[in-house]
């Protein structure tokens, strides 16, 4: 995944709204503050946003740790699909 830069924030995940919220929860449980940025166009459903997705953003300083947490929790995320 190409990393998008949002000033002092960096994108560590992109997916549907429910996936992004789940990833944000994994990060929060490990002490990483994250935010979501919805880049969908038009009316979106929480279950199928149909746009470019929802990004999960963290501070640059926490990028490597956040990506490690996401990688470790990927099997849990895939189980929900």
C-alpha positions as CSV (number, residue, x, y, z in Angstrom):
1,X,0.0,0.0,0.0
2,X,1.3,3.4,-0.9
3,X,1.5,5.6,2.2
4,X,-0.6,8.8,2.0
5,X,0.7,11.7,3.9
6,X,-1.8,14.0,5.8
7,X,0.7,16.5,7.4
8,X,1.7,15.0,10.7
9,X,-0.6,12.0,10.1
10,X,0.0,8.9,7.9
11,X,-2.4,6.4,6.5
12,X,-1.8,2.8,7.9
13,X,-5.0,1.1,6.7
14,X,-7.8,1.6,4.2
15,X,-11.0,-0.4,3.9
16,X,-14.8,-0.4,4.5
17,X,-16.1,1.6,7.4
18,X,-16.5,-1.4,9.7
19,X,-13.0,-2.6,8.9
20,X,-11.5,0.8,9.6
21,X,-13.3,1.0,13.0
22,X,-12.1,-2.5,13.9
23,X,-8.5,-1.5,13.1
24,X,-8.9,1.7,15.0
25,X,-10.1,-0.4,18.0
26,X,-7.0,-2.7,17.7
27,X,-4.8,0.3,17.7
28,X,-6.5,1.9,20.7
29,X,-6.3,-1.3,22.7
30,X,-2.5,-1.0,22.2
31,X,-2.2,2.6,23.2
32,X,-2.1,4.1,19.6
33,X,-4.3,7.0,19.0
34,X,-5.9,6.8,15.5
35,X,-8.5,8.6,13.5
36,X,-10.6,7.6,10.5
37,X,-11.0,9.7,7.3
38,X,-13.9,8.8,5.1
39,X,-13.1,9.5,1.5
40,X,-16.3,8.0,0.0
41,X,-18.4,10.0,-2.5
42,X,-22.1,10.2,-2.2
43,X,-24.3,8.3,0.3
44,X,-22.4,5.5,2.0
45,X,-23.6,2.5,4.0
46,X,-21.5,1.4,7.0
47,X,-21.5,-2.1,5.4
48,X,-20.6,-1.3,1.8
49,X,-19.3,2.2,1.2
50,X,-18.7,1.7,-2.5
51,X,-16.2,4.7,-2.7
52,X,-12.5,4.9,-2.2
53,X,-12.9,3.7,1.4
54,X,-12.1,4.8,4.9
55,X,-8.5,5.5,5.9
56,X,-7.1,4.9,9.4
57,X,-4.5,7.6,10.3
58,X,-1.9,7.7,13.0
59,X,1.0,10.1,13.9
60,X,4.2,9.6,11.9
61,X,6.0,8.5,15.1
62,X,3.6,5.6,15.6
63,X,3.4,4.3,12.0
64,X,5.8,1.3,12.4
65,X,4.1,0.2,15.7
66,X,0.6,0.7,14.2
67,X,1.5,-1.3,11.1
68,X,2.9,-4.1,13.3
69,X,-0.4,-4.2,15.3
70,X,-2.5,-4.3,12.1
71,X,-0.3,-7.1,10.7
72,X,-0.7,-9.1,14.0
73,X,-4.5,-8.7,14.0
74,X,-5.0,-9.3,10.3
75,X,-6.3,-12.9,10.9
76,X,-8.9,-11.5,13.2
77,X,-9.9,-8.9,10.7
78,X,-10.2,-11.5,7.9
79,X,-12.4,-13.7,10.0
80,X,-15.1,-11.0,9.9
81,X,-15.3,-11.0,6.1
